[in-house]
Amino acid sequence: MINNNLIKLNQTKIIIALDYSNKKKAMNLIKLLDPKIYRLKIGKEMFFLFGIRFIKEIIYLGFKIFLDLKLHDIPNTVSRAIKSLSKLNLWMISIHSLGGKDMMKAAKLAISYFKNKPPLLISITILSSLSKLDLKSIGMYDSINKNVLRLSKLSQKIGLDGVVCPGSSVKYIKKFLNNKFKIITPGIRKKNNSLNDQKNVITPIEAAYFKVNYIVLGRIITLSKDPIKSLKKISLSIKKKI
């Protein structure tokens, strides 16, 4: 149980996941956001629907873009995929750590092809939608925390910039990782939130307490009747002293 009186301020920042199939709806939200405060995540749905042109439009508006395609393939294929994005001024790119060390090394090398400042390269560890039973069904018998730690340490050793992991694992893995190694956490939910497809969730306050570098806010914002009001409440909750 977290003692709110002991929570200290940290630099937890917000990434908005554009969970839309409708470009107009996405742009309506984007126009309300300050690019100096919020970063944007584009996942498979929007990328497959609207492609690189959409990314360029948002970058033109001044936003930092996290392209979250979770690349997972043989090393050569992942390398070529990253090189194909090298003309974009991306802020962050994700690959999947379960692709193995050779794939991650190939991805790290491919980042050098970016002409401007290279994007951060982060790896997905264990999806926040997976339970221990889910992992056991695919032959991963250790706890979620131990699997996340193993994949995080491998990613750090190879020279990646950080990992995406369930919020419930952050406190456990932090003590084993370099302070510069970034932790990005999805599955952020309000207390008693009904969006329960995620199995390893934490609240924004917990994310700040665990010193997560970036929290990813998706449906908690995009399905809100007043997304800006919801964002302001969350921003205040992770910034103010409690």
N, C-alpha and C positions, 0 to 999 in steps of 0.2 A: 504494500500500500504506500503510495507516494504522500509524503508530508508536504503539502503545498507551501508551508512556511519556509521550507528549505530550498525551494526552487530558485535557482539563480538565472539571471539573464544569460543567454548565449546567442550565437549568430545563426540560429535556425532560419532558413529562408524558404520561400514558397515557390513551387513549380506548379503551374496549372496544367492539368492534362486535358487536352481538347477532345473530349469524348463525344464527338458529334459526327453524324452522317450528313449533316446539312451545313454547307459552307456559310450560308447567310447567318445562321444561328451562331456559328463559331465567331464570325466577324463582329456580330452584335456585342458579344462578350468582350472580344479583344479590344474593341474601340473604347471600352470603359476602363481598361487596365492601364496602369502606368508601367512602361517598359523598364523604368529605373528600379522598380520594386519587384515585379513579378517576371519569372521566366515561364516559357511555354513548352509543353511536351506534345510532340506529334507522334502518335503510335501507328500501328499498322492500318487501322480503319481509314483515317484521314489521309495517310500517305498513299494508300492504294486507290482511294477515290480521287484525290486532287493533286497528288504528286509533287514534284520539285517546284513547279510554278507557285503553288500555294506557300511553300516554305519561303521562297524568295519574296513574296508579298509581305509576309510577316516580318522577315528580317529587315525589309525596307522600312517598316514602321518602327524599327529600333529594338525589337525583342531578341533576347538570347534564346536559341532553340535547342532543346534536347530532342534529338531524333531517336526515338525508342523503338527500334525494329528488332531488338534482341537477336542479332545475327548469330546463327548457329549452323555451321556447315563445315565442309572440309577446309583446311587452311587457305588453299588457293582461291576458293570461291569467296570466302569472307574477305580476304585481302582485296580481291578485285571489286567486290561490292563497296568497300570503303573508299578505294581509289576513285570509283565512279562518282562519289560525293565530294571529291576534293575541291571542286570549284565553288562549293557552298561555304558560307561563313558560319558554320555550325558551332555551337557552344559545347555540346556534349553528344556522344554516340554510345549506344549500348550494344554489347555482344553477350552471348551466354557462356558462362564459365564452364558449363558441362560439355562444351565443345573441346575442352582439353587445353593443355599448355601450348602445344604447337599452333593451334588455331589462335590462341590469345597472343602468342608471339608474332604471328603473321599479321594480326590486326594492329598490334602496336607499331610494327614496321610500316604498315600502310598509312598510318596517321601522318608520317613524315612527308607524304605527298601533298598535303594541304599547303597552299601558297601563303595564306595568311596565318595568323596564330592558330596552331593546331587545336582541334577540339579535345575536350576531356574524353578519355576512353574509360568507360566503366563497365563492369560485368554484372550480369544478373546471377544471383546465387540460387536461393530457393524461393519460388513464387509464394506470395503471401496467401494464396488460395489453397495451398497444400497443407495437409495435416500429417502427423507422424504416421498414421495408417496409410495415407496416400504414398508417402515415401517408401514404406515397407513393401507396398505392392509392386514397386519397381526396383526392389533390391537394395534400397538404401536404409539400412537397419539402425544406424545411429540416430540420435535425437536431431530435431531440426537445428538446434543451436550448434551442435558439433558439425553437422553438414555445412551450415553457413560459414562457420569458422574455417573449416578446411578449404572451402572454395575461396574465401576471402584472403586467406594467407597465400594461397597459390597466385591469386590475381595481383596481390601486392608484390610478391617475389618477382613476377614477370615485368612489373613496372607500370601496371595500370594505375589510373588515378583514383579509383574508388569502386564501390559495389552498391548494388541495390539489394536490400535484404528486408525481411519482415521486421517490423518495429520491435516485436517481442524478443528479437535476438540481439538488438543493438548493444544493450548493457553488457551482455555476455562476451561479445567479440571485441568490444572497444579496447579492452586492456591488452589485447594481443596485437594490435595494429598501430602503425605509425600515426601520429596526430595529424599529419598532412593528408592521410588517406581518407577520402571522403565517403560518407555514409548517406545514401539516398533511400528514403523509406516511403513506400506506397501504403495502401490499405489504411489510410487515416480516416477515422470515423469519430463522430460525436458520441458522447455517452448514450447508450441505449438506441443507437441508430439502427434503422431497420434494413439497411443495405448489408445483408449478412452473408453474401457469397464469399467474402474473404474470411479466412479462418484464423489469421494471425494479425489482428488489428490493434492499433493504439490510438489514443486521442492526441490532438495537437499539443496539449499540455504535457503529456507523457513524452512526446517526441522532443520537446524543448528540454525537459528534465534529463533525458538520456543523451542530450547533446547531438542529436541528428543534424547533419549539415543542411540537408534539403528534405522537405516533405513534399510529396506529390499529392495534390488535391484534385480529384476527378469529379465523380458524380455528387460528392458532398457539396460541390459548387455548381456544376453544370445542370443538376436537377433541382437546384434551389429556386424557389419562387422569386427570391431577391438575391442573386449571386454576389453582388457587391456588398450588401449588408452582411451576408454570411462570411465573406472574405475579411471584412473589417473586424468582425467579432473574433475570428480565428487569429488574425494578425495581432490583435490586442492581447489575446490570451497567451501568446508565446513571447510577448515583449514586456508586458508589465510585471512588476513584482507582485507576488501574491502572498 
